[in-house]
Amino acid sequence: MAQHETTTAALGLGEFGIQNDCKVFHNLTYEQLADHEKKFNEGT
């Protein structure tokens, strides 16, 4: 199972005045990750 870690800075929330060091973890199966990348034109 893949683990995807994103900080608020990586999400670009800082520019909206949201100062938060919390991290968001998404545990995705390979299929869910592939579907997400296909939907958002990410990956190769």
Contacts in CASP RR format, 6 or more apart in sequence:
PFRMAT RR
TARGET T0000
AUTHOR 0000-0000-0000
METHOD contacts of the structure
MODEL  1
MAQHETTTAALGLGEFGIQNDCKVFHNLTYEQLADHEKKFNEGT
1 27 0 8 1.000
1 28 0 8 1.000
1 29 0 8 1.000
2 27 0 8 1.000
2 28 0 8 1.000
2 29 0 8 1.000
2 30 0 8 1.000
2 33 0 8 1.000
3 25 0 8 1.000
3 26 0 8 1.000
3 27 0 8 1.000
4 25 0 8 1.000
4 26 0 8 1.000
4 27 0 8 1.000
4 28 0 8 1.000
4 33 0 8 1.000
5 23 0 8 1.000
5 24 0 8 1.000
5 25 0 8 1.000
6 23 0 8 1.000
6 24 0 8 1.000
6 26 0 8 1.000
7 21 0 8 1.000
7 23 0 8 1.000
7 24 0 8 1.000
8 14 0 8 1.000
8 18 0 8 1.000
8 19 0 8 1.000
8 20 0 8 1.000
8 21 0 8 1.000
8 22 0 8 1.000
8 24 0 8 1.000
11 24 0 8 1.000
13 20 0 8 1.000
28 36 0 8 1.000
36 42 0 8 1.000
37 43 0 8 1.000
END
